[in-house]
């Protein structure tokens, strides 16, 4: 299944993937991320409940520390 992540086409590993699965696949820690699914900002509690469908649009912003 292909979805759009930050403007790029990404293939999800499973047909029943959730937003949490996608974040794990992309190695993004949920603690420091904000996810928008089809123009709707999700609460972190929704990441494992929101199932992805082919063609979905996901925008992910994650925060990186440094000095």
Backbone bond lengths (Angstrom), bond angles and torsions (degrees), N, CA, C in turn:
res aa  C-N    CA-C-N  psi(-1)  N-CA   C-N-CA  omega(-1)  CA-C   N-CA-C  phi
1 X - - - 1.445 - - 1.529 107.54 -
2 X 1.316 116.89 131.94 1.455 122.29 179.54 1.526 110.70 -105.91
3 X 1.336 114.87 135.06 1.458 121.48 174.66 1.521 107.86 -131.05
4 X 1.307 116.43 168.56 1.463 121.90 178.16 1.528 108.16 -102.99
5 X 1.328 116.05 122.36 1.457 121.75 178.68 1.521 108.18 -121.19
6 X 1.318 115.43 114.50 1.463 121.60 -178.64 1.530 111.36 50.20
7 X 1.322 115.21 41.79 1.458 121.27 175.09 1.512 115.79 85.93
8 X 1.317 118.72 -1.35 1.464 122.11 179.59 1.514 110.12 -116.11
9 X 1.330 116.21 147.82 1.462 120.44 177.99 1.524 108.44 -79.95
10 X 1.336 114.96 128.99 1.457 122.29 -179.94 1.518 108.07 -127.68
11 X 1.329 116.32 137.96 1.456 120.39 176.73 1.530 109.07 -93.89
12 X 1.324 116.25 123.04 1.462 121.18 176.68 1.517 109.24 -77.56
13 X 1.315 116.50 150.28 1.464 121.35 -177.03 1.521 113.25 -71.60
14 X 1.323 117.68 -32.90 1.454 119.60 -176.17 1.517 111.90 -130.14
15 X 1.317 115.76 154.70 1.458 120.44 179.52 1.524 111.89 -72.68
16 X 1.313 117.59 -17.98 1.455 121.85 -178.77 1.529 110.59 -111.64
17 X 1.341 116.80 35.10 1.462 122.11 -175.67 1.519 111.88 -72.62
18 X 1.322 114.43 144.71 1.460 121.29 174.24 1.523 108.66 -106.26
19 X 1.316 115.83 173.21 1.462 120.66 175.74 1.527 109.61 -60.43
20 X 1.327 117.60 -39.71 1.469 121.38 177.61 1.522 111.07 -60.82
21 X 1.328 117.43 -41.16 1.463 121.34 177.15 1.528 111.13 -61.86
22 X 1.324 116.08 -42.10 1.463 120.73 179.33 1.521 110.94 -63.00
23 X 1.321 117.42 -44.93 1.457 120.89 179.15 1.520 110.81 -61.59
24 X 1.327 116.67 -39.36 1.463 119.98 177.15 1.524 110.71 -65.43
25 X 1.325 116.59 -42.96 1.465 121.65 178.88 1.531 110.81 -59.47
26 X 1.324 116.62 -39.00 1.463 121.65 -178.87 1.522 112.86 -87.16
27 X 1.331 117.02 0.94 1.467 123.83 179.77 1.529 111.78 58.08
28 X 1.341 115.18 46.95 1.464 122.24 178.21 1.524 107.98 -111.57
29 X 1.313 115.92 125.33 1.466 120.97 -179.89 1.522 109.70 -76.77
30 X 1.317 115.82 129.53 1.465 120.71 -175.99 1.515 112.46 -67.87
31 X 1.312 117.06 -24.95 1.464 120.04 -178.12 1.530 111.86 -61.05
32 X 1.325 116.00 -33.06 1.454 120.41 -175.10 1.533 112.14 -113.51
33 X 1.327 117.71 30.86 1.460 119.54 -176.97 1.529 111.97 -131.88
34 X 1.324 113.78 155.12 1.461 122.45 172.39 1.527 105.80 -127.41
35 X 1.332 116.39 133.64 1.457 120.69 -176.17 1.520 110.05 -122.21
36 X 1.327 114.52 134.37 1.455 122.07 174.03 1.527 106.86 -116.00
37 X 1.315 117.22 123.69 1.462 122.99 179.08 1.513 108.41 -113.97
38 X 1.327 115.35 115.35 1.463 121.32 -179.68 1.531 111.70 50.10
39 X 1.343 114.49 48.67 1.468 123.79 175.86 1.528 114.46 71.33
40 X 1.331 117.32 16.00 1.467 121.63 177.10 1.528 108.27 -120.36
41 X 1.322 116.98 121.28 1.455 120.95 177.63 1.526 108.86 -73.95
42 X 1.324 115.07 130.04 1.458 120.57 -177.18 1.523 111.15 -98.01
43 X 1.319 115.28 145.24 1.456 120.59 168.73 1.523 107.39 -76.27
44 X 1.310 116.97 149.76 1.465 120.97 -179.21 1.531 111.94 -56.86
45 X 1.319 117.31 -31.78 1.461 121.18 179.46 1.531 111.82 -65.83
46 X 1.327 117.60 -18.69 1.463 121.93 -178.21 1.525 113.15 -88.88
47 X 1.330 117.94 -12.22 1.471 120.91 -173.50 1.525 112.78 -56.64
48 X 1.328 117.42 -39.59 1.468 119.14 -178.23 1.530 113.17 -88.15
49 X 1.330 116.99 -1.81 1.471 121.36 179.46 1.527 112.79 -105.23
50 X 1.327 117.17 -22.93 1.469 121.67 -177.33 1.528 110.18 -85.58
51 X 1.323 116.14 109.96 1.459 121.51 179.00 1.525 109.68 -85.92
52 X 1.325 114.61 140.58 1.461 120.98 -179.13 1.515 110.33 -89.54
53 X 1.337 115.01 149.21 1.454 121.61 177.16 1.517 108.14 -125.93
54 X 1.300 116.42 152.43 1.454 121.24 179.40 1.531 110.19 -53.70
55 X 1.326 116.03 131.71 1.456 121.05 179.24 1.519 114.52 91.72
56 X 1.344 118.28 -6.63 1.462 120.70 178.23 1.521 110.69 -58.47
57 X 1.318 115.06 153.26 1.456 122.35 176.51 1.519 109.03 -112.72
58 X 1.332 115.92 121.21 1.455 122.09 -178.18 1.522 108.28 -121.84
59 X 1.314 115.42 129.87 1.468 121.26 173.17 1.521 106.54 -114.96
60 X 1.316 116.28 128.65 1.458 121.46 -178.36 1.525 108.44 -123.15
61 X 1.319 114.96 127.29 1.455 120.78 172.73 1.516 106.34 -116.25
62 X 1.330 115.88 124.68 1.460 117.72 176.71 1.527 108.21 -128.86
63 X 1.297 113.04 147.53 1.458 121.10 -173.33 1.523 109.82 -98.16
64 X 1.328 114.12 135.75 1.450 120.70 -177.71 1.518 107.74 -123.00
65 X 1.316 116.37 129.14 1.462 120.58 178.04 1.515 111.07 -90.19
66 X 1.249 115.76 162.15 1.464 120.10 178.49 1.513 109.50 177.93
67 X 1.276 114.18 175.70 1.454 116.19 -177.58 1.494 113.20 -149.58
